[in-house]
Amino acid sequence: MNKRQINKKDRVWRWIAAAAVMLLLAGCSREYGEAEKEDTLTPMDENLIVVGVSQVGSESVWRTANTMSLQKVFTKENGYFMIFNNARQKQENQIKAIRSFISQRVDYIVFSPIMEDGWETVLREAKEADIPVILVDRKVKLQDQSLYTCWVGSDFKNEGRMAGEALAYCLRKQGRQRENIHIVLLQGTQGATATIGRAEGFQEIAQKHENWLILEQADGEFTTAKGQEEMERLLHRYKDIDVVVSQNDDMTFGALAAIEEAGKTAGEDGDILVISFDAVKGALKLVEEGKITADIECNPNQGEYVDQIIRKMEEGEAVAKLHFVPERVFVKENVAEDLGEDD
């Protein structure tokens, strides 16, 4: 049965329940400004598609952009009512939010899982309630893949490969193909899909280069502060770092601060090559300046793809299990045009 073929009585009941929950949540703090302000319910709202969204948190510039892309499409003007939850990096908060969405009889659940494990029970509850679950950005490990409808996001392993290929290209330009290259990796949250995929993809390329020596993989937690802390430690421990591969721009900002404080320079003409991920605007400006050698795009604008999926499902159409968003590699030679698009 199509999710939109709910009788009017049930839909009105669900809106009453949702209104009660929204009133209870009215005192909660907000982190995304106007995009998260409370919505109001009217009798005409019964025809809106209700979407419960649980986001990992707000740990990075990229995450904020990803949240905004979802909030941009799930509006009344587009035919939606969104109930939003910020899990604040805690899986127990996310599981609680999903159970709340189930109890409110939302039409769809959309969430970015904090880690890959631990979702079997709550997703089974969603399936039993006949609520489609759409994953964004990160994936889950399940024995029963039918517990979620589909996933929208980046090919993280391919991003890792692109980072390795970008490094190889830069080293060829410098004539350093045979030189021993000492590399440190700043990794994101342990167990996160992005962390796992980017590491695997980069390692796949690194294994083809016997002269690439990975000194250490440090946990930077996807934050600027932790990225700087770990980079300071690595610079103190290793005196011959040639390359930093940082799994997101926020950690890269911290790493660059640590490099400068240590009296070293970053970039192709400096002491340390820096390869980053995400391609937020602030980082692209550093690519243009030459401080970041290459930045692998992780496209945060996933809301439009989720919208397309829901529209198809509303019409009773089948949807693919995996939906990869398009992404690019930015280097100094091609970054200016992209920066100009937002000016």
Phi, psi and omega per residue, in radians:
M1 nan 2.355 3.132
N2 -1.115 2.422 -3.106
K3 -1.048 -0.434 -3.104
R4 -1.436 -0.173 -3.115
Q5 -1.556 0.874 3.079
I6 -1.650 2.379 -3.109
N7 -1.220 2.738 -2.993
K8 -1.047 -0.672 -3.120
K9 -1.063 -0.811 3.138
D10 -1.124 -0.678 -3.110
R11 -1.152 -0.749 3.106
V12 -1.091 -0.706 3.111
W13 -1.050 -0.733 -3.129
R14 -1.116 -0.675 3.141
W15 -1.173 -0.650 3.085
I16 -1.085 -0.756 3.112
A17 -1.110 -0.751 -3.139
A18 -1.107 -0.691 3.134
A19 -1.081 -0.708 3.134
A20 -1.105 -0.753 3.135
V21 -1.143 -0.731 3.134
M22 -1.072 -0.646 3.092
L23 -1.136 -0.674 3.114
L24 -1.143 -0.567 -3.107
L25 -1.524 -0.038 -3.008
A26 -1.051 -0.441 -3.115
G27 -1.499 -0.071 -3.091
C28 -1.235 2.607 3.118
S29 -1.276 2.748 -3.120
R30 -2.112 2.550 -3.123
E31 -2.059 -0.113 -3.080
Y32 -2.115 0.415 3.028
G33 1.088 -2.416 -3.033
E34 -1.062 -0.475 -3.082
A35 -1.133 -0.325 -3.111
E36 -1.954 0.134 -3.079
K37 -1.144 2.723 -3.043
E38 -1.142 2.484 3.057
D39 -1.647 2.863 3.100
T40 -2.005 2.689 -3.101
L41 -1.921 2.422 3.058
T42 -2.286 2.848 3.115
P43 -0.991 -0.438 -3.138
M44 -1.309 -0.237 -3.065
D45 -1.259 -0.127 -3.032
E46 -1.113 -0.288 3.141
N47 -1.637 -0.031 3.123
L48 -1.313 2.644 3.051
I49 -1.490 2.134 -3.088
V50 -1.632 2.157 -3.113
V51 -2.132 2.182 3.018
G52 -1.644 2.140 -3.087
V53 -2.056 2.170 3.037
S54 -2.058 2.074 -3.116
Q55 -1.781 2.609 3.125
V56 -0.884 -0.883 -3.080
G57 2.931 -2.547 3.116
S58 -2.461 0.861 -2.990
E59 -1.380 -0.210 -3.044
S60 -2.653 2.882 3.054
V61 -1.055 -0.712 3.135
W62 -1.063 -0.763 -3.108
R63 -1.088 -0.709 3.102
T64 -1.073 -0.738 3.115
A65 -1.129 -0.679 3.114
N66 -1.104 -0.753 3.099
T67 -1.081 -0.784 -3.127
M68 -1.096 -0.589 3.134
S69 -1.153 -0.604 3.087
L70 -1.262 -0.770 -3.123
Q71 -1.162 -0.482 -3.134
K72 -1.180 -0.612 -3.098
V73 -1.598 -0.530 -3.075
F74 -1.538 1.167 -3.109
T75 -2.059 2.846 3.074
K76 -1.065 -0.649 3.141
E77 -1.054 -0.532 3.118
N78 -1.621 0.049 3.094
G79 1.608 0.341 -3.098
Y80 -2.099 2.757 2.823
F81 -2.218 2.152 -3.071
M82 -1.878 2.333 2.955
I83 -1.867 2.004 -2.990
F84 -1.853 2.466 3.080
N85 -2.329 2.303 3.018
N86 -1.768 1.953 -3.059
A87 -1.330 -0.192 3.079
R88 0.930 0.750 3.039
Q89 1.180 0.305 -3.122
K90 -2.099 2.113 -3.093
Q91 -1.095 -0.617 -3.128
E92 -1.108 -0.566 3.077
N93 -1.168 -0.668 -3.118
Q94 -1.215 -0.740 3.107
I95 -1.093 -0.719 3.105
K96 -1.083 -0.719 3.134
A97 -1.127 -0.745 -3.132
I98 -1.111 -0.707 3.098
R99 -1.135 -0.595 3.067
S100 -1.147 -0.729 3.101
F101 -1.069 -0.712 3.134
I102 -1.087 -0.792 -3.110
S103 -1.147 -0.463 3.125
Q104 -1.513 -0.040 3.104
R105 1.032 0.801 3.072
V106 -1.124 2.841 3.126
D107 -1.405 -0.621 -3.125
Y108 -2.503 2.591 3.000
I109 -1.994 2.235 3.110
V110 -2.155 2.188 3.104
F111 -2.682 2.696 3.069
S112 -1.874 1.872 -3.037
P113 -1.166 2.356 -3.127
I114 -1.083 -0.738 3.063
M115 -2.417 3.008 -3.021
E116 -1.447 -0.507 -3.053
D117 -1.642 2.769 2.945
G118 1.647 0.373 -3.048
W119 -1.952 -0.083 -2.997
E120 -0.955 -0.833 -3.031
T121 -1.170 -0.891 -3.050
V122 -1.212 -0.587 3.107
L123 -1.264 -0.509 3.036
R124 -1.159 -0.645 3.097
E125 -1.102 -0.689 3.113
A126 -1.151 -0.718 3.130
K127 -1.114 -0.732 3.128
E128 -1.128 -0.485 3.090
A129 -1.496 0.025 3.118
D130 1.070 0.705 3.099
I131 -1.938 2.023 3.120
P132 -1.102 2.451 3.119
V133 -2.004 2.195 3.100
I134 -1.996 2.109 3.098
L135 -1.547 2.460 3.046
V136 -2.181 2.510 3.064
D137 1.226 -1.142 -3.059
R138 -1.868 2.782 -3.087
K139 -1.920 3.064 3.103
V140 -2.238 2.703 3.039
K141 -1.773 2.064 -3.096
L142 -2.396 2.554 2.985
Q143 -1.305 -0.599 -3.131
D144 -1.898 1.760 -3.098
Q145 -1.226 -0.207 3.132
S146 -1.328 -0.087 -3.108
L147 -1.290 -0.205 2.976
Y148 -2.306 2.673 -3.052
T149 -1.374 -0.883 -3.124
C150 -2.862 3.019 -3.124
W151 -2.282 2.443 3.086
V152 -2.170 2.233 3.117
G153 2.993 -2.826 -3.072
S154 -1.614 2.685 3.004
D155 -1.506 1.535 -2.999
F156 -1.115 -0.627 3.122
K157 -1.147 -0.683 3.099
N158 -1.182 -0.603 3.050
E159 -1.030 -0.742 3.111
G160 -1.088 -0.712 3.084
R161 -1.088 -0.760 -3.136
M162 -1.068 -0.637 3.100
A163 -1.125 -0.761 3.120
G164 -1.115 -0.728 3.138
E165 -1.183 -0.625 3.098
A166 -1.145 -0.680 3.100
L167 -1.150 -0.769 3.136
A168 -1.060 -0.707 3.126
Y169 -1.094 -0.775 -3.137
C170 -1.114 -0.745 -3.137
L171 -1.144 -0.614 3.071
R172 -1.124 -0.731 3.113
K173 -1.057 -0.587 -3.125
Q174 -1.508 -0.081 -3.115
G175 1.236 0.561 -3.064
R176 -1.955 0.462 -3.065
Q177 -1.066 -0.544 -3.066
R178 -1.783 -0.071 -3.128
E179 -1.354 2.515 3.029
N180 -1.177 2.198 -3.080
I181 -1.977 2.060 -3.098
H182 -1.653 2.119 -2.980
I183 -2.112 2.429 2.939
V184 -2.086 2.541 -3.122
L185 -2.012 2.245 2.980
L186 -1.749 1.937 -3.072
Q187 -1.735 2.760 -3.124
G188 -1.508 -2.767 -3.102
T189 -0.982 2.281 -3.134
Q190 -1.104 2.339 3.110
G191 1.524 -0.125 3.128
A192 -1.353 2.563 -3.106
T193 -1.023 -0.733 -3.134
A194 -1.092 -0.745 3.137
T195 -1.051 -0.850 -3.094
I196 -1.141 -0.866 -3.068
G197 -1.139 -0.790 -3.119
R198 -1.133 -0.665 3.112
A199 -1.134 -0.800 -3.123
E200 -1.104 -0.760 -3.118
G201 -1.135 -0.752 3.136
F202 -1.163 -0.718 3.126
Q203 -1.069 -0.612 3.131
E204 -1.048 -0.728 3.113
I205 -1.324 -0.705 -3.113
A206 -1.044 -0.617 -3.116
Q207 -1.147 -0.319 3.102
K208 -1.431 -0.134 -3.091
H209 -2.129 1.720 -3.081
E210 -1.103 -0.385 -3.115
N211 -1.516 -0.033 3.058
W212 -1.512 2.016 -3.087
L213 -1.954 1.928 3.130
I214 -1.468 1.941 -3.068
L215 -1.304 -0.733 -3.083
E216 -2.889 2.625 3.001
Q217 -1.999 1.986 -3.057
A218 -1.879 2.593 -3.124
D219 -1.568 1.877 -3.133
G220 -1.750 -0.031 3.000
E221 1.055 0.281 3.131
F222 1.161 0.307 -3.120
T223 -2.075 2.685 3.137
T224 -1.127 -0.792 -3.087
A225 -1.076 -0.809 -3.128
K226 -1.230 -0.618 3.094
G227 -1.080 -0.725 3.118
Q228 -1.178 -0.749 3.140
E229 -1.041 -0.826 -3.115
E230 -1.200 -0.649 3.131
M231 -1.166 -0.668 3.076
E232 -1.049 -0.753 3.134
R233 -1.127 -0.764 -3.115
L234 -1.138 -0.688 3.124
L235 -1.155 -0.572 3.103
H236 -1.260 -0.616 -3.068
R237 -1.420 -0.668 -3.068
Y238 -2.064 2.196 -3.093
K239 -1.633 -0.070 -3.028
D240 -2.213 0.707 3.116
I241 -1.281 2.173 3.104
D242 -1.737 -0.544 -3.022
V243 -2.458 2.419 2.942
V244 -2.001 2.179 3.002
V245 -1.897 1.933 -3.054
S246 -1.923 2.210 -2.972
Q247 -1.353 -0.004 2.886
N248 -2.790 2.846 -3.040
D249 -1.149 -0.592 -3.141
D250 -1.073 -0.785 3.068
M251 -1.110 -0.622 3.132
T252 -1.090 -0.726 3.101
F253 -1.008 -0.739 3.099
G254 -1.168 -0.703 -3.138
A255 -1.122 -0.717 3.123
L256 -1.102 -0.689 3.094
A257 -1.084 -0.727 3.136
A258 -1.159 -0.692 3.131
I259 -1.099 -0.768 3.140
E260 -1.159 -0.711 3.131
E261 -1.142 -0.467 3.116
A262 -1.439 0.022 3.125
G263 1.401 0.306 3.125
K264 -1.894 2.945 3.130
T265 -2.118 2.633 -3.133
A266 -1.918 2.567 3.082
G267 2.142 3.002 -3.101
E268 -1.067 -0.521 3.129
D269 -1.696 0.115 -3.092
G270 -1.905 -2.735 -3.082
D271 -1.492 -0.580 -2.995
I272 -2.314 2.220 3.017
L273 -1.380 2.435 -3.118
V274 -2.135 2.119 3.063
I275 -1.940 2.230 -3.055
S276 -2.208 3.034 3.115
F277 -2.325 2.636 3.033
D278 1.978 -0.856 3.137
A279 1.142 0.805 2.983
V280 -1.264 2.818 -2.979
K281 -1.049 -0.722 3.136
G282 -1.053 -0.635 3.114
A283 -1.276 -0.637 3.134
L284 -1.118 -0.566 3.067
K285 -1.129 -0.597 3.093
L286 -1.276 -0.515 3.007
V287 -1.121 -0.777 3.127
E288 -1.061 -0.644 3.127
E289 -1.352 -0.228 3.122
G290 1.610 0.034 -3.132
K291 -1.353 -0.600 3.022
I292 -1.816 2.175 -3.069
T293 -1.260 -0.739 3.115
A294 -2.664 2.482 3.101
D295 -2.238 2.117 -3.103
I296 -1.546 2.100 -3.094
E297 -1.138 2.345 2.910
C298 -2.085 1.783 -2.985
N299 -1.171 1.985 -3.119
P300 -1.445 -0.221 -3.022
N301 -1.431 1.218 -3.061
Q302 -1.708 -0.192 -3.123
G303 -1.040 -0.722 -3.113
E304 -1.093 -0.577 3.132
Y305 -1.291 -0.648 3.069
V306 -1.116 -0.721 3.100
D307 -1.016 -0.794 -3.141
Q308 -1.063 -0.692 3.131
I309 -1.128 -0.810 -3.127
I310 -1.108 -0.707 3.119
R311 -1.028 -0.733 3.117
K312 -1.131 -0.761 -3.132
M313 -1.136 -0.605 3.100
E314 -1.108 -0.477 3.107
E315 -1.594 0.076 3.114
G316 1.410 0.239 -3.134
E317 -1.474 2.608 3.067
A318 -1.335 2.595 3.120
V319 -2.177 2.648 3.120
A320 -1.216 2.743 -3.123
K321 -1.282 -0.674 -3.085
L322 -2.087 2.402 3.116
H323 -2.319 1.858 -3.141
F324 -1.586 2.340 3.103
V325 -1.536 2.621 -3.111
P326 -1.257 2.512 -3.103
E327 -2.564 2.755 -3.084
R328 -2.313 2.987 3.004
V329 -1.933 2.263 3.135
F330 -1.871 2.243 3.026
V331 -2.266 3.061 -3.046
K332 -1.012 -0.599 -3.065
E333 -1.208 -0.446 -3.046
N334 -2.097 0.014 -2.982
V335 -1.395 -0.485 -3.031
A336 -1.040 -0.726 -3.116
E337 -1.091 -0.722 -3.124
D338 -1.189 -0.696 3.097
L339 -1.086 -0.616 -3.122
G340 -1.194 -0.388 -3.095
E341 -1.121 -0.500 -3.078
D342 -1.709 -0.037 -3.091
D343 -1.357 nan nan
